[in-house]
Protein backbone atom coordinates (compact mmCIF):
# COMPACT_ATOMS: atom_id res chain seq x y z
CA UNK A 1 0.00 0.00 0.00
CA UNK A 2 1.45 3.35 -1.11
CA UNK A 3 1.16 5.55 1.98
CA UNK A 4 2.09 8.77 0.20
CA UNK A 5 -1.19 8.81 -1.73
CA UNK A 6 -3.06 8.71 1.61
CA UNK A 7 -0.95 11.40 3.31
CA UNK A 8 -3.89 13.83 3.37
CA UNK A 9 -5.98 11.23 5.20
CA UNK A 10 -3.61 11.55 8.17
CA UNK A 11 -4.03 12.71 10.97
CA UNK A 12 -7.80 12.40 10.67
CA UNK A 13 -7.22 8.69 10.17
CA UNK A 14 -4.47 6.79 11.92
CA UNK A 15 -2.09 4.46 10.11
CA UNK A 16 -3.86 1.47 11.62
CA UNK A 17 -7.24 2.78 10.47
CA UNK A 18 -5.89 3.31 6.96
CA UNK A 19 -4.65 -0.27 6.94
CA UNK A 20 -8.05 -1.45 8.14
CA UNK A 21 -9.76 0.36 5.27
CA UNK A 22 -7.33 -1.24 2.85
CA UNK A 23 -8.25 -4.67 4.20
CA UNK A 24 -11.99 -3.95 3.94
CA UNK A 25 -14.36 -5.31 1.32
CA UNK A 26 -17.37 -3.16 0.41
CA UNK A 27 -20.20 -3.92 -2.01
CA UNK A 28 -21.91 -0.96 -3.71
CA UNK A 29 -25.32 -1.95 -5.07
CA UNK A 30 -26.53 0.47 -7.72
CA UNK A 31 -24.05 2.67 -9.60
CA UNK A 32 -26.15 5.67 -10.55
CA UNK A 33 -26.33 9.08 -8.89
CA UNK A 34 -25.51 7.80 -5.42
CA UNK A 35 -23.47 4.72 -6.27
CA UNK A 36 -21.10 6.39 -8.72
CA UNK A 37 -20.17 9.07 -6.19
CA UNK A 38 -19.85 6.57 -3.33
CA UNK A 39 -17.55 4.46 -5.52
CA UNK A 40 -15.40 7.49 -6.27
CA UNK A 41 -15.03 8.45 -2.61
CA UNK A 42 -14.32 4.96 -1.28
CA UNK A 43 -11.70 4.35 -3.97
CA UNK A 44 -9.99 7.63 -3.12
CA UNK A 45 -9.99 7.12 0.65
CA UNK A 46 -8.42 3.69 0.22
CA UNK A 47 -10.98 0.93 0.67
CA UNK A 48 -9.02 -1.97 -0.76
CA UNK A 49 -11.72 -4.16 -2.32
CA UNK A 50 -14.88 -2.94 -4.06
CA UNK A 51 -17.66 -5.10 -5.48
CA UNK A 52 -19.60 -2.97 -7.98
CA UNK A 53 -23.12 -4.17 -8.81
CA UNK A 54 -25.47 -2.81 -11.48
CA UNK A 55 -27.13 -4.45 -14.47
CA UNK A 56 -28.03 -1.16 -16.15
CA UNK A 57 -26.43 1.01 -18.84
CA UNK A 58 -26.12 4.78 -18.88
CA UNK A 59 -28.65 6.80 -20.83
CA UNK A 60 -28.98 10.48 -21.60
CA UNK A 61 -31.25 11.16 -18.61
CA UNK A 62 -28.39 10.19 -16.27
CA UNK A 63 -26.19 13.11 -17.37
CA UNK A 64 -27.79 15.62 -15.02
CA UNK A 65 -26.56 13.96 -11.82
CA UNK A 66 -24.57 10.74 -12.23
CA UNK A 67 -20.84 11.23 -11.79
CA UNK A 68 -19.89 8.36 -14.09
CA UNK A 69 -22.33 9.35 -16.84
CA UNK A 70 -20.70 11.29 -19.67
CA UNK A 71 -21.57 11.75 -23.32
CA UNK A 72 -18.94 9.10 -24.02
CA UNK A 73 -20.35 6.49 -21.60
CA UNK A 74 -23.96 6.62 -22.86
CA UNK A 75 -25.12 3.02 -23.53
CA UNK A 76 -22.12 1.60 -21.67
CA UNK A 77 -22.39 -0.71 -18.67
CA UNK A 78 -22.51 1.16 -15.38
CA UNK A 79 -20.55 -1.59 -13.64
CA UNK A 80 -17.82 -1.64 -16.29
CA UNK A 81 -17.60 2.15 -16.32
CA UNK A 82 -17.35 2.26 -12.53
CA UNK A 83 -14.61 -0.37 -12.63
CA UNK A 84 -12.62 1.66 -15.18
CA UNK A 85 -13.01 4.75 -13.01
CA UNK A 86 -11.68 2.96 -9.92
CA UNK A 87 -8.70 1.66 -11.90
CA UNK A 88 -7.96 5.22 -13.04
CA UNK A 89 -8.13 6.53 -9.47
CA UNK A 90 -6.43 3.72 -7.55
CA UNK A 91 -5.14 0.83 -9.62
CA UNK A 92 -4.25 -1.17 -6.51
CA UNK A 93 -7.89 -1.52 -5.44
CA UNK A 94 -9.25 -4.99 -6.13
CA UNK A 95 -12.49 -4.85 -8.11
CA UNK A 96 -15.27 -7.37 -8.50
CA UNK A 97 -17.34 -6.07 -11.41
CA UNK A 98 -20.88 -7.47 -11.41
CA UNK A 99 -22.77 -6.28 -14.48
CA UNK A 100 -26.12 -7.70 -13.40
CA UNK A 101 -28.71 -6.73 -10.85
CA UNK A 102 -28.57 -8.21 -7.37
CA UNK A 103 -31.41 -10.64 -6.74
CA UNK A 104 -32.47 -12.93 -3.93
CA UNK A 105 -30.96 -15.76 -5.94
CA UNK A 106 -27.47 -14.29 -6.43
CA UNK A 107 -27.14 -12.04 -3.38
CA UNK A 108 -25.38 -14.59 -1.16
CA UNK A 109 -22.69 -15.15 -3.79
CA UNK A 110 -22.20 -11.42 -4.36
CA UNK A 111 -21.96 -10.64 -0.65
CA UNK A 112 -19.69 -13.55 0.22
CA UNK A 113 -16.71 -12.17 2.16
CA UNK A 114 -18.06 -8.60 2.13
CA UNK A 115 -17.79 -6.43 5.27
CA UNK A 116 -20.45 -3.80 4.41
CA UNK A 117 -22.97 -3.14 1.64
CA UNK A 118 -24.01 0.30 0.38
CA UNK A 119 -27.61 0.63 -0.80
CA UNK A 120 -27.74 3.00 -3.78
CA UNK A 121 -30.87 1.43 -5.26
CA UNK A 122 -33.90 3.22 -6.67
CA UNK A 123 -36.84 1.16 -5.45
CA UNK A 124 -38.19 -0.05 -2.15
CA UNK A 125 -38.54 -3.75 -2.92
CA UNK A 126 -34.86 -4.04 -3.83
CA UNK A 127 -33.92 -2.22 -0.64
CA UNK A 128 -35.82 -4.77 1.41
CA UNK A 129 -34.11 -7.53 -0.56
CA UNK A 130 -30.68 -6.04 0.19
CA UNK A 131 -31.50 -5.65 3.88
CA UNK A 132 -32.50 -9.33 4.00
CA UNK A 133 -29.36 -10.36 2.10
CA UNK A 134 -27.20 -8.25 4.41
CA UNK A 135 -28.75 -9.88 7.45
CA UNK A 136 -28.10 -13.33 6.02
CA UNK A 137 -24.49 -12.35 5.29
CA UNK A 138 -24.13 -10.84 8.77
CA UNK A 139 -23.15 -7.39 7.49
CA UNK A 140 -24.51 -3.83 7.84
CA UNK A 141 -26.21 -1.96 5.02
CA UNK A 142 -25.63 1.77 4.56
CA UNK A 143 -28.72 3.08 2.79
CA UNK A 144 -29.29 6.34 0.97
CA UNK A 145 -32.20 7.78 -0.99
CA UNK A 146 -32.84 11.08 -2.74
CA UNK A 147 -35.78 12.95 -4.22
CA UNK A 148 -35.59 16.46 -5.61
CA UNK A 149 -33.48 18.46 -3.16
CA UNK A 150 -34.05 16.14 -0.20
CA UNK A 151 -32.31 12.97 0.90
CA UNK A 152 -31.95 10.48 3.71
CA UNK A 153 -29.37 8.05 5.07
CA UNK A 154 -29.59 5.25 7.63
CA UNK A 155 -27.45 2.28 8.67
CA UNK A 156 -29.07 -1.13 9.14
CA UNK A 157 -27.35 -3.94 11.04
CA UNK A 158 -28.54 -7.57 11.05
CA UNK A 159 -31.53 -7.84 13.36
CA UNK A 160 -32.60 -4.19 13.00
CA UNK A 161 -36.09 -3.38 11.70
CA UNK A 162 -34.52 -1.06 9.15
CA UNK A 163 -36.78 -0.36 6.18
CA UNK A 164 -39.82 -1.71 7.97
CA UNK A 165 -39.51 1.30 10.28
CA UNK A 166 -39.53 3.59 7.25
CA UNK A 167 -41.93 1.95 4.82
CA UNK A 168 -43.91 -0.58 6.83
CA UNK A 169 -44.08 -4.23 5.84
CA UNK A 170 -43.73 -4.89 2.14
CA UNK A 171 -44.87 -7.76 -0.02
CA UNK A 172 -42.62 -9.25 -2.70
CA UNK A 173 -43.45 -7.68 -6.05
CA UNK A 174 -44.52 -4.36 -4.54
CA UNK A 175 -41.79 -2.34 -6.24
CA UNK A 176 -42.58 1.22 -5.15
CA UNK A 177 -40.24 3.68 -6.83
CA UNK A 178 -40.85 6.36 -4.20
CA UNK A 179 -41.28 10.13 -4.48
CA UNK A 180 -38.18 10.56 -6.67
CA UNK A 181 -40.40 9.53 -9.58
CA UNK A 182 -42.35 12.77 -9.09
CA UNK A 183 -39.67 15.14 -7.74
CA UNK A 184 -36.71 14.13 -9.88
CA UNK A 185 -33.09 14.03 -8.73
CA UNK A 186 -30.57 16.87 -8.77
CA UNK A 187 -26.79 16.49 -8.90
CA UNK A 188 -25.93 18.37 -5.71
CA UNK A 189 -28.43 16.36 -3.69
CA UNK A 190 -27.07 13.07 -5.05
CA UNK A 191 -23.49 14.05 -4.23
CA UNK A 192 -24.44 15.32 -0.76
CA UNK A 193 -26.24 12.13 0.22
CA UNK A 194 -23.51 9.97 -1.33
CA UNK A 195 -20.98 11.83 0.82
CA UNK A 196 -22.95 10.99 3.95
CA UNK A 197 -23.17 7.36 2.84
CA UNK A 198 -19.43 7.21 2.23
CA UNK A 199 -18.80 8.76 5.64
CA UNK A 200 -21.07 6.25 7.36
CA UNK A 201 -19.40 3.39 5.47
CA UNK A 202 -15.97 4.45 6.70
CA UNK A 203 -17.30 4.83 10.25
CA UNK A 204 -18.85 1.36 10.11
CA UNK A 205 -15.63 -0.20 8.80
CA UNK A 206 -13.56 1.52 11.50
CA UNK A 207 -16.21 1.15 14.22
CA UNK A 208 -15.72 4.83 14.94
CA UNK A 209 -17.90 7.87 15.49
CA UNK A 210 -21.64 8.30 15.84
CA UNK A 211 -23.12 5.77 13.39
CA UNK A 212 -26.68 6.27 12.12
CA UNK A 213 -27.90 2.88 13.34
CA UNK A 214 -31.66 2.86 14.05
CA UNK A 215 -31.69 6.55 13.12
CA UNK A 216 -32.52 8.45 9.95
CA UNK A 217 -30.51 11.45 8.77
CA UNK A 218 -32.78 13.76 6.76
CA UNK A 219 -31.63 16.71 4.66
CA UNK A 220 -33.71 19.33 2.87
CA UNK A 221 -31.11 21.28 0.92
CA UNK A 222 -33.51 23.84 -0.51
CA UNK A 223 -34.50 25.03 2.96
CA UNK A 224 -31.28 24.13 4.81
CA UNK A 225 -33.13 21.82 7.19
CA UNK A 226 -31.18 18.89 8.64
CA UNK A 227 -32.42 16.44 11.26
CA UNK A 228 -31.76 13.03 12.72
CA UNK A 229 -34.78 11.06 13.87
CA UNK A 230 -34.87 7.86 15.91
CA UNK A 231 -36.44 4.87 14.19
CA UNK A 232 -38.80 2.72 16.23
C-alpha positions in Angstrom: 0.0 0.0 0.0 1.5 3.4 -1.1 1.2 5.5 2.0 2.1 8.8 0.2 -1.2 8.8 -1.7 -3.1 8.7 1.6 -1.0 11.4 3.3 -3.9 13.8 3.4 -6.0 11.2 5.2 -3.6 11.6 8.2 -4.0 12.7 11.0 -7.8 12.4 10.7 -7.2 8.7 10.2 -4.5 6.8 11.9 -2.1 4.5 10.1 -3.9 1.5 11.6 -7.2 2.8 10.5 -5.9 3.3 7.0 -4.7 -0.3 6.9 -8.0 -1.4 8.1 -9.8 0.4 5.3 -7.3 -1.2 2.8 -8.3 -4.7 4.2 -12.0 -4.0 3.9 -14.4 -5.3 1.3 -17.4 -3.2 0.4 -20.2 -3.9 -2.0 -21.9 -1.0 -3.7 -25.3 -2.0 -5.1 -26.5 0.5 -7.7 -24.1 2.7 -9.6 -26.2 5.7 -10.6 -26.3 9.1 -8.9 -25.5 7.8 -5.4 -23.5 4.7 -6.3 -21.1 6.4 -8.7 -20.2 9.1 -6.2 -19.9 6.6 -3.3 -17.6 4.5 -5.5 -15.4 7.5 -6.3 -15.0 8.4 -2.6 -14.3 5.0 -1.3 -11.7 4.4 -4.0 -10.0 7.6 -3.1 -10.0 7.1 0.6 -8.4 3.7 0.2 -11.0 0.9 0.7 -9.0 -2.0 -0.8 -11.7 -4.2 -2.3 -14.9 -2.9 -4.1 -17.7 -5.1 -5.5 -19.6 -3.0 -8.0 -23.1 -4.2 -8.8 -25.5 -2.8 -11.5 -27.1 -4.4 -14.5 -28.0 -1.2 -16.1 -26.4 1.0 -18.8 -26.1 4.8 -18.9 -28.7 6.8 -20.8 -29.0 10.5 -21.6 -31.2 11.2 -18.6 -28.4 10.2 -16.3 -26.2 13.1 -17.4 -27.8 15.6 -15.0 -26.6 14.0 -11.8 -24.6 10.7 -12.2 -20.8 11.2 -11.8 -19.9 8.4 -14.1 -22.3 9.3 -16.8 -20.7 11.3 -19.7 -21.6 11.7 -23.3 -18.9 9.1 -24.0 -20.4 6.5 -21.6 -24.0 6.6 -22.9 -25.1 3.0 -23.5 -22.1 1.6 -21.7 -22.4 -0.7 -18.7 -22.5 1.2 -15.4 -20.6 -1.6 -13.6 -17.8 -1.6 -16.3 -17.6 2.2 -16.3 -17.3 2.3 -12.5 -14.6 -0.4 -12.6 -12.6 1.7 -15.2 -13.0 4.7 -13.0 -11.7 3.0 -9.9 -8.7 1.7 -11.9 -8.0 5.2 -13.0 -8.1 6.5 -9.5 -6.4 3.7 -7.5 -5.1 0.8 -9.6 -4.3 -1.2 -6.5 -7.9 -1.5 -5.4 -9.3 -5.0 -6.1 -12.5 -4.9 -8.1 -15.3 -7.4 -8.5 -17.3 -6.1 -11.4 -20.9 -7.5 -11.4 -22.8 -6.3 -14.5 -26.1 -7.7 -13.4 -28.7 -6.7 -10.8 -28.6 -8.2 -7.4 -31.4 -10.6 -6.7 -32.5 -12.9 -3.9 -31.0 -15.8 -5.9 -27.5 -14.3 -6.4 -27.1 -12.0 -3.4 -25.4 -14.6 -1.2 -22.7 -15.1 -3.8 -22.2 -11.4 -4.4 -22.0 -10.6 -0.6 -19.7 -13.5 0.2 -16.7 -12.2 2.2 -18.1 -8.6 2.1 -17.8 -6.4 5.3 -20.4 -3.8 4.4 -23.0 -3.1 1.6 -24.0 0.3 0.4 -27.6 0.6 -0.8 -27.7 3.0 -3.8 -30.9 1.4 -5.3 -33.9 3.2 -6.7 -36.8 1.2 -5.5 -38.2 0.0 -2.1 -38.5 -3.7 -2.9 -34.9 -4.0 -3.8 -33.9 -2.2 -0.6 -35.8 -4.8 1.4 -34.1 -7.5 -0.6 -30.7 -6.0 0.2 -31.5 -5.6 3.9 -32.5 -9.3 4.0 -29.4 -10.4 2.1 -27.2 -8.3 4.4 -28.8 -9.9 7.5 -28.1 -13.3 6.0 -24.5 -12.4 5.3 -24.1 -10.8 8.8 -23.1 -7.4 7.5 -24.5 -3.8 7.8 -26.2 -2.0 5.0 -25.6 1.8 4.6 -28.7 3.1 2.8 -29.3 6.3 1.0 -32.2 7.8 -1.0 -32.8 11.1 -2.7 -35.8 13.0 -4.2 -35.6 16.5 -5.6 -33.5 18.5 -3.2 -34.1 16.1 -0.2 -32.3 13.0 0.9 -31.9 10.5 3.7 -29.4 8.0 5.1 -29.6 5.2 7.6 -27.4 2.3 8.7 -29.1 -1.1 9.1 -27.4 -3.9 11.0 -28.5 -7.6 11.0 -31.5 -7.8 13.4 -32.6 -4.2 13.0 -36.1 -3.4 11.7 -34.5 -1.1 9.2 -36.8 -0.4 6.2 -39.8 -1.7 8.0 -39.5 1.3 10.3 -39.5 3.6 7.2 -41.9 2.0 4.8 -43.9 -0.6 6.8 -44.1 -4.2 5.8 -43.7 -4.9 2.1 -44.9 -7.8 0.0 -42.6 -9.3 -2.7 -43.5 -7.7 -6.1 -44.5 -4.4 -4.5 -41.8 -2.3 -6.2 -42.6 1.2 -5.2 -40.2 3.7 -6.8 -40.8 6.4 -4.2 -41.3 10.1 -4.5 -38.2 10.6 -6.7 -40.4 9.5 -9.6 -42.3 12.8 -9.1 -39.7 15.1 -7.7 -36.7 14.1 -9.9 -33.1 14.0 -8.7 -30.6 16.9 -8.8 -26.8 16.5 -8.9 -25.9 18.4 -5.7 -28.4 16.4 -3.7 -27.1 13.1 -5.0 -23.5 14.0 -4.2 -24.4 15.3 -0.8 -26.2 12.1 0.2 -23.5 10.0 -1.3 -21.0 11.8 0.8 -22.9 11.0 4.0 -23.2 7.4 2.8 -19.4 7.2 2.2 -18.8 8.8 5.6 -21.1 6.2 7.4 -19.4 3.4 5.5 -16.0 4.4 6.7 -17.3 4.8 10.3 -18.8 1.4 10.1 -15.6 -0.2 8.8 -13.6 1.5 11.5 -16.2 1.2 14.2 -15.7 4.8 14.9 -17.9 7.9 15.5 -21.6 8.3 15.8 -23.1 5.8 13.4 -26.7 6.3 12.1 -27.9 2.9 13.3 -31.7 2.9 14.0 -31.7 6.5 13.1 -32.5 8.4 10.0 -30.5 11.4 8.8 -32.8 13.8 6.8 -31.6 16.7 4.7 -33.7 19.3 2.9 -31.1 21.3 0.9 -33.5 23.8 -0.5 -34.5 25.0 3.0 -31.3 24.1 4.8 -33.1 21.8 7.2 -31.2 18.9 8.6 -32.4 16.4 11.3 -31.8 13.0 12.7 -34.8 11.1 13.9 -34.9 7.9 15.9 -36.4 4.9 14.2 -38.8 2.7 16.2 
